[in-house]
């Protein structure tokens, strides 16, 4: 909607405002997606010291996760920039103790195994992952190749596997610090708007962890399931109105645009579309609509509104 303009000058101002908003809103933004603990569930399977793992108790090999995923998004690409935290939730008390001793303690996953060579228990504790990737293409349905995701233990994580194995050779027990990374093996992943104000990310996870307990590379753990994360999204960033305020001494221009509480904007002006002057200090939005007005210093003036970030 345009108020108070007539002739070519008003048309040029509106077109410029629309063009600038589109260009700025298409720039990549890094956002935190909050992991949905109620919908994220990962199940562990594998082999420990040559023995196929089983549940210590019902549900001991399945856990939810919480945390945040840091993601840079553009119109047709996505990139996991690092600094994410996928933190698995303790799901019970499992054997062995954190140092491999006889007994139980809280853990994220609890496994047992038995076979001809012996039997034993293992517990995964304080399991955390970062998630990183290169720039990935996103198709028209929001799908991207999840096989390009890498799950890595953060350098400061205390993720461990405690184990206690009994065999004819004796008792082997201890704790293995988990380091390194694993590439995802499932392509199916999607990012999409669940409604006008929320965006949802779904990742199918299938990753293997290889480590050594009794012998070299004698143990492998597979983590498989779905990661779901969400974030609130801003309304479409666009100019809503541009018009003239009638002032006794001189006319003033007023620009109104869509916003979200906490977002920060800057208004700039130019007479030649090459050199831009900042017309106002950064404006912090307090609602879904934000306005600025200032004097018209030239018969033909161009304006642009820049969104700098912020918001919930």
BALOBA-1460 file (C-alpha; in Angstrom, 3 decimals):
// residues 312
<rec num="1" residu="x" x="0.000" y="0.000" z="0.000"/>
<rec num="2" residu="x" x="1.346" y="3.467" z="-0.921"/>
<rec num="3" residu="x" x="0.097" y="6.707" z="0.595"/>
<rec num="4" residu="x" x="0.956" y="10.263" z="-0.346"/>
<rec num="5" residu="x" x="2.890" y="9.549" z="-3.576"/>
<rec num="6" residu="x" x="2.101" y="10.416" z="-7.137"/>
<rec num="7" residu="x" x="4.097" y="10.282" z="-10.328"/>
<rec num="8" residu="x" x="7.283" y="8.425" z="-11.220"/>
<rec num="9" residu="x" x="9.225" y="9.370" z="-8.086"/>
<rec num="10" residu="x" x="6.935" y="7.331" z="-5.805"/>
<rec num="11" residu="x" x="7.082" y="4.310" z="-8.101"/>
<rec num="12" residu="x" x="10.897" y="4.303" z="-8.127"/>
<rec num="13" residu="x" x="11.072" y="4.404" z="-4.335"/>
<rec num="14" residu="x" x="8.727" y="1.471" z="-3.902"/>
<rec num="15" residu="x" x="10.510" y="-0.702" z="-6.457"/>
<rec num="16" residu="x" x="13.840" y="-0.010" z="-4.840"/>
<rec num="17" residu="x" x="12.544" y="-0.906" z="-1.404"/>
<rec num="18" residu="x" x="11.117" y="-4.198" z="-2.639"/>
<rec num="19" residu="x" x="14.334" y="-5.054" z="-4.501"/>
<rec num="20" residu="x" x="16.571" y="-4.356" z="-1.500"/>
<rec num="21" residu="x" x="14.452" y="-6.401" z="0.869"/>
<rec num="22" residu="x" x="14.544" y="-9.394" z="-1.454"/>
<rec num="23" residu="x" x="18.304" y="-9.212" z="-1.861"/>
<rec num="24" residu="x" x="19.022" y="-8.900" z="1.840"/>
<rec num="25" residu="x" x="16.587" y="-11.576" z="2.969"/>
<rec num="26" residu="x" x="18.181" y="-14.119" z="0.620"/>
<rec num="27" residu="x" x="21.564" y="-13.905" z="2.346"/>
<rec num="28" residu="x" x="22.581" y="-16.941" z="4.410"/>
<rec num="29" residu="x" x="21.662" y="-16.791" z="8.084"/>
<rec num="30" residu="x" x="22.941" y="-19.029" z="10.867"/>
<rec num="31" residu="x" x="20.162" y="-20.209" z="13.151"/>
<rec num="32" residu="x" x="19.820" y="-22.536" z="16.124"/>
<rec num="33" residu="x" x="17.359" y="-25.383" z="15.676"/>
<rec num="34" residu="x" x="16.257" y="-26.787" z="19.044"/>
<rec num="35" residu="x" x="16.297" y="-30.589" z="19.150"/>
<rec num="36" residu="x" x="12.810" y="-31.941" z="19.926"/>
<rec num="37" residu="x" x="13.411" y="-34.471" z="22.702"/>
<rec num="38" residu="x" x="9.920" y="-35.951" z="22.342"/>
<rec num="39" residu="x" x="10.442" y="-36.860" z="18.662"/>
<rec num="40" residu="x" x="14.175" y="-37.611" z="18.572"/>
<rec num="41" residu="x" x="14.985" y="-41.251" z="19.266"/>
<rec num="42" residu="x" x="18.164" y="-43.207" z="18.511"/>
<rec num="43" residu="x" x="18.717" y="-46.970" z="18.958"/>
<rec num="44" residu="x" x="22.108" y="-48.630" z="19.416"/>
<rec num="45" residu="x" x="23.133" y="-52.029" z="18.056"/>
<rec num="46" residu="x" x="26.489" y="-53.618" z="17.311"/>
<rec num="47" residu="x" x="29.277" y="-55.860" z="18.537"/>
<rec num="48" residu="x" x="31.425" y="-55.431" z="21.660"/>
<rec num="49" residu="x" x="34.644" y="-57.465" z="21.827"/>
<rec num="50" residu="x" x="33.223" y="-59.865" z="19.261"/>
<rec num="51" residu="x" x="29.886" y="-60.334" z="21.058"/>
<rec num="52" residu="x" x="26.549" y="-59.149" z="19.625"/>
<rec num="53" residu="x" x="24.930" y="-56.651" z="21.997"/>
<rec num="54" residu="x" x="21.480" y="-57.041" z="23.517"/>
<rec num="55" residu="x" x="19.405" y="-54.940" z="25.889"/>
<rec num="56" residu="x" x="20.301" y="-55.047" z="29.567"/>
<rec num="57" residu="x" x="16.629" y="-54.275" z="30.154"/>
<rec num="58" residu="x" x="13.687" y="-53.227" z="28.000"/>
<rec num="59" residu="x" x="14.532" y="-49.934" z="26.256"/>
<rec num="60" residu="x" x="18.145" y="-49.794" z="27.465"/>
<rec num="61" residu="x" x="19.460" y="-49.472" z="23.899"/>
<rec num="62" residu="x" x="17.148" y="-46.602" z="22.896"/>
<rec num="63" residu="x" x="17.444" y="-42.977" z="24.034"/>
<rec num="64" residu="x" x="16.158" y="-39.522" z="23.176"/>
<rec num="65" residu="x" x="18.372" y="-36.479" z="22.713"/>
<rec num="66" residu="x" x="18.264" y="-32.736" z="23.353"/>
<rec num="67" residu="x" x="20.399" y="-29.760" z="22.371"/>
<rec num="68" residu="x" x="20.727" y="-27.420" z="19.395"/>
<rec num="69" residu="x" x="21.829" y="-27.721" z="15.773"/>
<rec num="70" residu="x" x="23.582" y="-24.681" z="14.269"/>
<rec num="71" residu="x" x="22.623" y="-24.348" z="10.624"/>
<rec num="72" residu="x" x="23.188" y="-21.794" z="7.865"/>
<rec num="73" residu="x" x="20.239" y="-21.697" z="5.475"/>
<rec num="74" residu="x" x="19.611" y="-20.019" z="2.147"/>
<rec num="75" residu="x" x="16.859" y="-20.431" z="-0.426"/>
<rec num="76" residu="x" x="18.315" y="-23.598" z="-1.968"/>
<rec num="77" residu="x" x="21.199" y="-24.629" z="0.302"/>
<rec num="78" residu="x" x="21.886" y="-25.701" z="3.866"/>
<rec num="79" residu="x" x="25.137" y="-26.026" z="5.812"/>
<rec num="80" residu="x" x="25.802" y="-27.404" z="9.289"/>
<rec num="81" residu="x" x="28.420" y="-24.926" z="10.458"/>
<rec num="82" residu="x" x="29.666" y="-26.710" z="13.583"/>
<rec num="83" residu="x" x="29.144" y="-25.816" z="17.213"/>
<rec num="84" residu="x" x="26.021" y="-27.992" z="17.436"/>
<rec num="85" residu="x" x="25.240" y="-30.110" z="20.490"/>
<rec num="86" residu="x" x="23.302" y="-33.367" z="20.153"/>
<rec num="87" residu="x" x="23.177" y="-34.513" z="23.780"/>
<rec num="88" residu="x" x="21.711" y="-37.950" z="24.520"/>
<rec num="89" residu="x" x="19.473" y="-38.230" z="27.564"/>
<rec num="90" residu="x" x="20.233" y="-40.676" z="30.397"/>
<rec num="91" residu="x" x="17.681" y="-43.505" z="30.115"/>
<rec num="92" residu="x" x="18.453" y="-45.639" z="33.172"/>
<rec num="93" residu="x" x="21.100" y="-47.160" z="35.416"/>
<rec num="94" residu="x" x="23.357" y="-49.687" z="33.720"/>
<rec num="95" residu="x" x="26.262" y="-52.025" z="34.328"/>
<rec num="96" residu="x" x="29.180" y="-51.636" z="34.688"/>
<rec num="97" residu="x" x="30.221" y="-48.675" z="36.818"/>
<rec num="98" residu="x" x="31.861" y="-45.729" z="34.987"/>
<rec num="99" residu="x" x="35.326" y="-47.187" z="35.657"/>
<rec num="100" residu="x" x="34.303" y="-50.695" z="34.533"/>
<rec num="101" residu="x" x="33.790" y="-51.979" z="38.053"/>
<rec num="102" residu="x" x="31.018" y="-54.326" z="39.125"/>
<rec num="103" residu="x" x="27.766" y="-52.429" z="39.734"/>
<rec num="104" residu="x" x="25.377" y="-50.015" z="38.022"/>
<rec num="105" residu="x" x="25.287" y="-46.256" z="37.412"/>
<rec num="106" residu="x" x="23.253" y="-43.842" z="35.241"/>
<rec num="107" residu="x" x="23.973" y="-44.045" z="31.527"/>
<rec num="108" residu="x" x="22.591" y="-43.166" z="28.098"/>
<rec num="109" residu="x" x="22.613" y="-46.749" z="26.770"/>
<rec num="110" residu="x" x="23.086" y="-50.138" z="28.447"/>
<rec num="111" residu="x" x="24.095" y="-53.315" z="26.593"/>
<rec num="112" residu="x" x="24.908" y="-56.895" z="27.444"/>
<rec num="113" residu="x" x="26.351" y="-59.691" z="25.334"/>
<rec num="114" residu="x" x="27.102" y="-63.396" z="25.590"/>
<rec num="115" residu="x" x="28.690" y="-66.050" z="23.408"/>
<rec num="116" residu="x" x="31.037" y="-68.987" z="23.336"/>
<rec num="117" residu="x" x="33.983" y="-66.894" z="24.455"/>
<rec num="118" residu="x" x="32.221" y="-65.287" z="27.411"/>
<rec num="119" residu="x" x="29.747" y="-62.603" z="28.412"/>
<rec num="120" residu="x" x="29.720" y="-59.035" z="29.581"/>
<rec num="121" residu="x" x="28.085" y="-55.627" z="29.860"/>
<rec num="122" residu="x" x="28.778" y="-52.199" z="28.412"/>
<rec num="123" residu="x" x="27.335" y="-48.734" z="29.041"/>
<rec num="124" residu="x" x="27.567" y="-45.594" z="26.916"/>
<rec num="125" residu="x" x="27.621" y="-42.423" z="29.016"/>
<rec num="126" residu="x" x="27.574" y="-38.655" z="28.337"/>
<rec num="127" residu="x" x="27.218" y="-39.211" z="24.589"/>
<rec num="128" residu="x" x="27.400" y="-35.923" z="22.675"/>
<rec num="129" residu="x" x="27.840" y="-35.102" z="19.000"/>
<rec num="130" residu="x" x="28.560" y="-32.061" z="16.916"/>
<rec num="131" residu="x" x="27.096" y="-32.124" z="13.375"/>
<rec num="132" residu="x" x="28.979" y="-30.571" z="10.449"/>
<rec num="133" residu="x" x="28.728" y="-30.508" z="6.654"/>
<rec num="134" residu="x" x="29.724" y="-28.645" z="3.520"/>
<rec num="135" residu="x" x="27.111" y="-26.582" z="1.661"/>
<rec num="136" residu="x" x="24.337" y="-28.980" z="0.608"/>
<rec num="137" residu="x" x="21.730" y="-28.471" z="-2.112"/>
<rec num="138" residu="x" x="18.081" y="-28.366" z="-0.999"/>
<rec num="139" residu="x" x="15.399" y="-29.306" z="-3.556"/>
<rec num="140" residu="x" x="11.919" y="-27.807" z="-3.975"/>
<rec num="141" residu="x" x="10.500" y="-30.157" z="-1.301"/>
<rec num="142" residu="x" x="13.195" y="-29.210" z="1.206"/>
<rec num="143" residu="x" x="15.094" y="-32.490" z="0.838"/>
<rec num="144" residu="x" x="18.883" y="-32.695" z="1.107"/>
<rec num="145" residu="x" x="21.468" y="-35.495" z="1.164"/>
<rec num="146" residu="x" x="21.952" y="-36.526" z="4.786"/>
<rec num="147" residu="x" x="24.882" y="-38.768" z="3.803"/>
<rec num="148" residu="x" x="26.998" y="-35.607" z="3.719"/>
<rec num="149" residu="x" x="26.515" y="-35.035" z="7.455"/>
<rec num="150" residu="x" x="29.369" y="-35.846" z="9.801"/>
<rec num="151" residu="x" x="28.744" y="-36.664" z="13.473"/>
<rec num="152" residu="x" x="31.796" y="-35.795" z="15.565"/>
<rec num="153" residu="x" x="32.519" y="-36.006" z="19.281"/>
<rec num="154" residu="x" x="33.268" y="-32.443" z="20.470"/>
<rec num="155" residu="x" x="36.861" y="-32.004" z="21.723"/>
<rec num="156" residu="x" x="35.633" y="-31.118" z="25.224"/>
<rec num="157" residu="x" x="33.055" y="-33.928" z="25.457"/>
<rec num="158" residu="x" x="33.363" y="-36.642" z="28.125"/>
<rec num="159" residu="x" x="31.656" y="-39.361" z="26.059"/>
<rec num="160" residu="x" x="32.789" y="-42.818" z="27.191"/>
<rec num="161" residu="x" x="32.060" y="-46.530" z="26.928"/>
<rec num="162" residu="x" x="32.467" y="-48.496" z="30.150"/>
<rec num="163" residu="x" x="32.821" y="-52.277" z="29.783"/>
<rec num="164" residu="x" x="33.216" y="-55.442" z="31.827"/>
<rec num="165" residu="x" x="33.809" y="-58.708" z="29.944"/>
<rec num="166" residu="x" x="34.217" y="-62.155" z="31.489"/>
<rec num="167" residu="x" x="35.835" y="-64.956" z="29.490"/>
<rec num="168" residu="x" x="37.917" y="-68.089" z="30.020"/>
<rec num="169" residu="x" x="40.938" y="-65.795" z="29.782"/>
<rec num="170" residu="x" x="39.779" y="-63.714" z="32.718"/>
<rec num="171" residu="x" x="37.936" y="-60.447" z="33.340"/>
<rec num="172" residu="x" x="38.590" y="-57.469" z="31.096"/>
<rec num="173" residu="x" x="37.171" y="-54.157" z="32.304"/>
<rec num="174" residu="x" x="37.765" y="-50.455" z="31.916"/>
<rec num="175" residu="x" x="36.566" y="-47.296" z="30.225"/>
<rec num="176" residu="x" x="37.098" y="-46.179" z="26.631"/>
<rec num="177" residu="x" x="37.068" y="-42.455" z="25.828"/>
<rec num="178" residu="x" x="35.165" y="-41.892" z="22.588"/>
<rec num="179" residu="x" x="36.786" y="-39.609" z="20.019"/>
<rec num="180" residu="x" x="36.685" y="-39.100" z="16.275"/>
<rec num="181" residu="x" x="33.818" y="-38.844" z="13.823"/>
<rec num="182" residu="x" x="31.380" y="-40.852" z="11.741"/>
<rec num="183" residu="x" x="29.705" y="-40.106" z="8.407"/>
<rec num="184" residu="x" x="25.956" y="-40.586" z="8.138"/>
<rec num="185" residu="x" x="24.767" y="-43.401" z="5.862"/>
<rec num="186" residu="x" x="21.179" y="-42.343" z="5.060"/>
<rec num="187" residu="x" x="20.284" y="-39.733" z="2.430"/>
<rec num="188" residu="x" x="16.755" y="-39.008" z="3.680"/>
<rec num="189" residu="x" x="16.741" y="-35.601" z="5.390"/>
<rec num="190" residu="x" x="14.423" y="-32.621" z="4.986"/>
<rec num="191" residu="x" x="13.977" y="-29.020" z="6.136"/>
<rec num="192" residu="x" x="10.549" y="-27.431" z="5.735"/>
<rec num="193" residu="x" x="8.119" y="-24.901" z="7.157"/>
<rec num="194" residu="x" x="5.679" y="-26.701" z="9.451"/>
<rec num="195" residu="x" x="3.486" y="-23.577" z="9.554"/>
<rec num="196" residu="x" x="3.804" y="-19.826" z="9.055"/>
<rec num="197" residu="x" x="5.948" y="-19.348" z="12.172"/>
<rec num="198" residu="x" x="7.950" y="-22.574" z="12.570"/>
<rec num="199" residu="x" x="10.516" y="-24.520" z="10.589"/>
<rec num="200" residu="x" x="11.263" y="-28.197" z="11.154"/>
<rec num="201" residu="x" x="14.347" y="-30.283" z="10.388"/>
<rec num="202" residu="x" x="14.243" y="-34.098" z="10.135"/>
<rec num="203" residu="x" x="17.439" y="-36.132" z="9.841"/>
<rec num="204" residu="x" x="17.587" y="-39.907" z="9.456"/>
<rec num="205" residu="x" x="20.685" y="-41.008" z="11.384"/>
<rec num="206" residu="x" x="22.697" y="-44.167" z="10.693"/>
<rec num="207" residu="x" x="26.272" y="-43.847" z="11.945"/>
<rec num="208" residu="x" x="28.917" y="-46.386" z="13.042"/>
<rec num="209" residu="x" x="31.480" y="-45.994" z="15.830"/>
<rec num="210" residu="x" x="34.526" y="-48.276" z="15.636"/>
<rec num="211" residu="x" x="36.837" y="-48.805" z="18.611"/>
<rec num="212" residu="x" x="39.094" y="-51.351" z="20.314"/>
<rec num="213" residu="x" x="38.538" y="-53.060" z="23.670"/>
<rec num="214" residu="x" x="40.136" y="-56.509" z="23.986"/>
<rec num="215" residu="x" x="41.625" y="-56.572" z="20.458"/>
<rec num="216" residu="x" x="42.170" y="-54.093" z="17.616"/>
<rec num="217" residu="x" x="38.868" y="-52.797" z="16.175"/>
<rec num="218" residu="x" x="36.925" y="-55.558" z="17.915"/>
<rec num="219" residu="x" x="33.914" y="-53.356" z="18.692"/>
<rec num="220" residu="x" x="31.448" y="-51.423" z="16.582"/>
<rec num="221" residu="x" x="28.386" y="-49.498" z="17.675"/>
<rec num="222" residu="x" x="25.670" y="-48.435" z="15.240"/>
<rec num="223" residu="x" x="23.371" y="-45.510" z="16.108"/>
<rec num="224" residu="x" x="20.206" y="-45.418" z="14.041"/>
<rec num="225" residu="x" x="17.018" y="-43.367" z="14.271"/>
<rec num="226" residu="x" x="15.560" y="-39.910" z="13.661"/>
<rec num="227" residu="x" x="16.632" y="-36.453" z="14.801"/>
<rec num="228" residu="x" x="13.942" y="-33.760" z="14.821"/>
<rec num="229" residu="x" x="14.739" y="-30.092" z="15.476"/>
<rec num="230" residu="x" x="12.677" y="-26.909" z="15.212"/>
<rec num="231" residu="x" x="13.052" y="-23.149" z="15.151"/>
<rec num="232" residu="x" x="10.721" y="-20.189" z="15.066"/>
<rec num="233" residu="x" x="10.894" y="-18.193" z="11.839"/>
<rec num="234" residu="x" x="10.266" y="-14.536" z="11.218"/>
<rec num="235" residu="x" x="7.409" y="-13.298" z="9.057"/>
<rec num="236" residu="x" x="8.411" y="-12.631" z="5.443"/>
<rec num="237" residu="x" x="10.654" y="-9.553" z="5.506"/>
<rec num="238" residu="x" x="8.972" y="-7.041" z="3.219"/>
<rec num="239" residu="x" x="8.038" y="-3.378" z="2.908"/>
<rec num="240" residu="x" x="4.416" y="-2.885" z="3.970"/>
<rec num="241" residu="x" x="3.967" y="0.828" z="3.302"/>
<rec num="242" residu="x" x="5.914" y="3.887" z="2.171"/>
<rec num="243" residu="x" x="4.459" y="7.356" z="2.208"/>
<rec num="244" residu="x" x="4.791" y="11.075" z="2.968"/>
<rec num="245" residu="x" x="4.086" y="12.621" z="6.356"/>
<rec num="246" residu="x" x="2.763" y="16.157" z="6.047"/>
<rec num="247" residu="x" x="4.911" y="18.462" z="8.188"/>
<rec num="248" residu="x" x="4.484" y="22.276" z="8.487"/>
<rec num="249" residu="x" x="8.120" y="22.980" z="7.630"/>
<rec num="250" residu="x" x="9.147" y="20.122" z="5.316"/>
<rec num="251" residu="x" x="7.779" y="16.753" z="4.210"/>
<rec num="252" residu="x" x="9.077" y="13.533" z="5.770"/>
<rec num="253" residu="x" x="9.135" y="10.049" z="4.344"/>
<rec num="254" residu="x" x="7.879" y="7.106" z="6.409"/>
<rec num="255" residu="x" x="8.715" y="3.446" z="5.676"/>
<rec num="256" residu="x" x="6.939" y="0.555" z="7.409"/>
<rec num="257" residu="x" x="8.038" y="-3.090" z="7.157"/>
<rec num="258" residu="x" x="7.322" y="-6.513" z="8.673"/>
<rec num="259" residu="x" x="9.435" y="-7.589" z="11.643"/>
<rec num="260" residu="x" x="9.707" y="-9.806" z="14.686"/>
<rec num="261" residu="x" x="10.368" y="-8.709" z="18.266"/>
<rec num="262" residu="x" x="14.093" y="-8.385" z="18.901"/>
<rec num="263" residu="x" x="15.188" y="-8.106" z="15.264"/>
<rec num="264" residu="x" x="17.518" y="-5.212" z="14.434"/>
<rec num="265" residu="x" x="17.220" y="-3.064" z="11.289"/>
<rec num="266" residu="x" x="19.064" y="-0.200" z="9.636"/>
<rec num="267" residu="x" x="17.714" y="2.346" z="7.140"/>
<rec num="268" residu="x" x="20.013" y="3.802" z="4.493"/>
<rec num="269" residu="x" x="19.546" y="6.383" z="1.764"/>
<rec num="270" residu="x" x="21.217" y="7.136" z="-1.576"/>
<rec num="271" residu="x" x="20.827" y="9.566" z="-4.457"/>
<rec num="272" residu="x" x="22.679" y="7.433" z="-7.027"/>
<rec num="273" residu="x" x="22.278" y="3.757" z="-5.902"/>
<rec num="274" residu="x" x="26.040" y="3.554" z="-5.470"/>
<rec num="275" residu="x" x="26.872" y="5.428" z="-2.291"/>
<rec num="276" residu="x" x="24.681" y="4.670" z="0.718"/>
<rec num="277" residu="x" x="24.368" y="6.759" z="3.872"/>
<rec num="278" residu="x" x="23.051" y="5.339" z="7.149"/>
<rec num="279" residu="x" x="20.047" y="7.479" z="8.088"/>
<rec num="280" residu="x" x="19.306" y="6.015" z="11.504"/>
<rec num="281" residu="x" x="20.968" y="4.141" z="14.303"/>
<rec num="282" residu="x" x="20.046" y="0.459" z="14.461"/>
<rec num="283" residu="x" x="16.342" y="0.011" z="15.191"/>
<rec num="284" residu="x" x="15.232" y="-2.877" z="17.428"/>
<rec num="285" residu="x" x="11.764" y="-4.152" z="16.594"/>
<rec num="286" residu="x" x="9.213" y="-4.458" z="19.389"/>
<rec num="287" residu="x" x="6.518" y="-6.218" z="17.367"/>
<rec num="288" residu="x" x="5.473" y="-7.564" z="13.977"/>
<rec num="289" residu="x" x="5.535" y="-4.112" z="12.329"/>
<rec num="290" residu="x" x="8.332" y="-1.528" z="12.497"/>
<rec num="291" residu="x" x="8.434" y="2.031" z="11.064"/>
<rec num="292" residu="x" x="10.992" y="4.765" z="10.492"/>
<rec num="293" residu="x" x="10.568" y="8.308" z="9.254"/>
<rec num="294" residu="x" x="13.024" y="10.999" z="8.267"/>
<rec num="295" residu="x" x="13.363" y="14.173" z="6.207"/>
<rec num="296" residu="x" x="13.398" y="14.110" z="2.412"/>
<rec num="297" residu="x" x="16.731" y="15.730" z="1.647"/>
<rec num="298" residu="x" x="16.662" y="15.377" z="-2.126"/>
<rec num="299" residu="x" x="14.019" y="15.619" z="-4.873"/>
<rec num="300" residu="x" x="14.905" y="12.031" z="-5.817"/>
<rec num="301" residu="x" x="16.025" y="9.809" z="-2.951"/>
<rec num="302" residu="x" x="16.370" y="6.019" z="-2.759"/>
<rec num="303" residu="x" x="15.972" y="4.069" z="0.469"/>
<rec num="304" residu="x" x="16.738" y="0.557" z="1.665"/>
<rec num="305" residu="x" x="15.943" y="-1.327" z="4.873"/>
<rec num="306" residu="x" x="18.541" y="-3.832" z="6.103"/>
<rec num="307" residu="x" x="17.769" y="-6.626" z="8.561"/>
<rec num="308" residu="x" x="20.875" y="-7.170" z="10.712"/>
<rec num="309" residu="x" x="19.725" y="-10.149" z="12.786"/>
<rec num="310" residu="x" x="18.316" y="-10.752" z="16.243"/>
<rec num="311" residu="x" x="14.879" y="-12.026" z="17.093"/>
<rec num="312" residu="x" x="13.759" y="-15.011" z="19.125"/>
